Amino acid sequence: MTDLYDADILEWSERQAALLRRIAAGERINTAELDWPNIIEEVESVGNEQLHAVESLLVQLLIHRLKLMAWPQSLAVRGWEKQVRVFGLQVRRRYAPSMRQRLDLPGLYEEALLSLPETIDERAPLPIPAACPFALDDLLAGE
């Protein structure tokens, strides 16, 4: 079954789902057909992918909030404000309470800082905090 997993993940997942549905319906099947190691790995990866998506959205949210702080007179302010709302909404949709303990907000803030351009509209940024000035609850609450 691992060969199929490596060769055609779609076919593998459809077969494994069908077998699991049969078991859930009470049917007795040969459980040797189930690829338990890869099923377990795939179930774990679902949560990890959601966590990564929330981290990525938080970085984008932080970048746009920082741009608003650093370049408040930019012509792009309205667009950044919209992006803050959009990324905030997306974070709130995907965030799960169990992620709180796994999110490294200071690390995500550092990534956002590194992503900022040196200038916008040919202007240097206003001073911005070296440490994250936002609490996770504030980012999740929106504006």
N, C-alpha and C positions, 0 to 999 in steps of 0.2 A: 504494500500500500504506500510505503514511503517513496517508491519509484514514481507512482502516479502523482504524489504530492509535489515532487520535484519537477515532473514533466508537464502537468496540467492542473494547476491549483484550482481552477474552476470546476473541472470534472471531479477532482478529489473532494472539494467542499460539498458539492451536490450529493455525491454518494454518501459521505459521512452524515450529512443532514438527514438524508432519507433513512439511514440506519438508526439514527438517534430518534427520529419521529416514530419509527416502528417500535422501538423500545419504550418510548413515552406512552404509546398507545397500548402497552401491555403485551406486545408480541415478544415471544422468546426467539432470539436470534443467536447466531454464532458470534460472540463478541470478539472473536479473533479478527473479524472483518473490520473492526473499529481500530483506527490508527490513533490510539490514546496519546502517545507522546506529542504528535502534531496537533491533535485536537486541543490539548492542554496549552500548548504554545500559542495557538491561534486565539484561544479565549483570553489568555493573558495579554496578547498584543492588542486586542480591541481596547482595553482600558488604557494601555500605554499610548496608543494612537490618539485617544481622546485627550489625555493629559498633554501630549505634545501639541495638539491643536490649540488647546487653551493657552499653553505657554507662548506659542507663536502669536496668537491674537493679543495676548497681554503685551508682548513686545511691541507690536504695531500700535496698540493703544498708548503705550508709554511714549513711543517715538512722536506721535502726533501731539500728545499733551506737552512734551518737551519743546517741540517746535513752537507751540503757542506761547510757552513761557519765554523762550529764547528770542523769538522774532515776532513780537506782538503787533508790529506795524507792517508786517508783510502783506502783500496783496493776496497771498494764499491762505490767510487766516480762515476765511469762510469755508474753504475746502477742508482744512485741517479740523475745524469744528465738526463738520459733517462726518469726517473719518472717525473722530473720537466717538460720536454717537453710534456709527455703524459697528466699529470694532467692539465698543462696549456692549451693544446688543448681542453681537455674536458670542462674546465671552460669556455673558449671562445665560445664553441658550445652552452652551456646551458645558459650563462649569457644574461640577458635582461636589458636594460637601467633602467627600473623602479626598479630594485633590488638595485641599488646604494644606495639609501636612507635607505634601510632596512638592508644592510650588516654592521655588527659591526666588522670591520677589527681589531681593538685592541683586542676585545674579541676572535676572531678567532686566532689571533697571540698568545694570552695567552694559548688557548687550544693547539696550536701546541707546545709551550714551554713545557707544562706539559706532552706532549706525547713523548718528546725526552728521549732516554735512558741516564743513568748516564755515561756510557762508551760505546765505540765502539772500537773493536780491542784492548781491555784492556787499552784504553787511555781515559783520561778525555777530555771533550770538550774545545776548545779554547773559549775565552770570546765571548759571543753573546749579542746583545742589549736586554735590558729588555723591551723596547718599540718597536713596529713594525717599522722596517726601510724601509718597502716597501709601496709604494702608490698603491692603487687599480689599477690605470691605468698601472703601471709598471707590475703588476701581470697579467693583461689582455693582455698586449702587447706581452708577451712571451719574448724570448731572441733574 
